Amino acid sequence: MRNMKRAAAKKGVAKKKVAAKRKPGRPSLYTPRITGEILRRLHESEGDELPESLRAICRDPKMPNMTTVVDWLKDHPEFSQRYARARELRKDALVDRMLSLAAKVKSVAYGDPGTGEAGAKVAAYKIEIDLYKWVLSKEYARDYGDLLKQEISGPDGGPVKTEGDFRPSAEDEAVIRRIAETRAKLTREREGA
């Protein structure tokens, strides 16, 4: 009986040690296969389709949710670097799609006279091109945005140095002297009172 209690006690200790080694919560889905799939879908497209956004990828039930992927970007520097590269490739895919649409406009601009068919097709392509231009200006504002950034810097990109003569004028010196005299007088009065 004693041996059974000792064995059970030892088993409990062993279970506690194993439990202490495990992290709480679900196991992480962070694997090279999952991250590779996310990055591939972020920048690759099939045919006339565009690459998926991260939000669209995370809606897939087989993929982790958006919060998890954002946490991975913070916790895994190598994934963050690969994600940045995939975003750059996505930008190129958007530009390529926009240019191919612009080329199609030229070919469909000639339709049956009087039907308005050509005008409708051109207008549809124009709307789609404008959409891509808008997306590029928002997602990649540094490269395609309308914002003009103006920086002022010193020589060789260093800080701006201000130089000048900041000596007070004779009038300013007279005011400073009167203030000092008034302070001294008030101090003497307080000490004497």
C-alpha positions, 0 to 999 in steps of 0.5 A: 500500500505504501509503495502504491502511494509513493508511486502515485506521489512520484507520478504526480510530481512528474506530471507537475514538472511536465505541466510546468514546461508547457506553455498555456493556450493553444499551440502556435500555428506559426510554421514555415508552411503557413507563413509561406502560404500567407506570403505567397497569397499576398503577392502572387496572382492567377490570371487577371486576378489580383493578389489577396490582401492580408485581411482576405487571406485571414478570412480563410478558415484554414488560415490564422486570424488577423490578430495572430498574423500581426502578432507574428509580425511583431514576434518574428523578425524574419517573418516581418522582413519577408512580409515587407518584401511580399508587400513590395511584390504586391505593389508591383503586381498592382502596377502591372495589372493597372498597366495591362488594363490601360493597354486593353483600353486602346484595343476596345476603344473601337466599337460599333458606331452609335452603340456606345459599346466602346465608351462603356468598356473604356469607362469601366476600365477607367474606373478600375484603373482609378481604383488601383491608383487609389489603392496604390496611393493609400497602401504605398503612399511613400511611393505613389501618394500625393503627399509632398514632404519637405525636409529642411536639413543642414549640410550633409543632411545634418541638423540645421544650425542657427547662427546670429548675434543675440546680444541685447540692445542698449535699451534691453540692457537698461530694462534688465538692469532695472529689473535686477535693481527692483529685485534687489530692493524687494529682497532687502525690504523683505530681509529688513522687515 
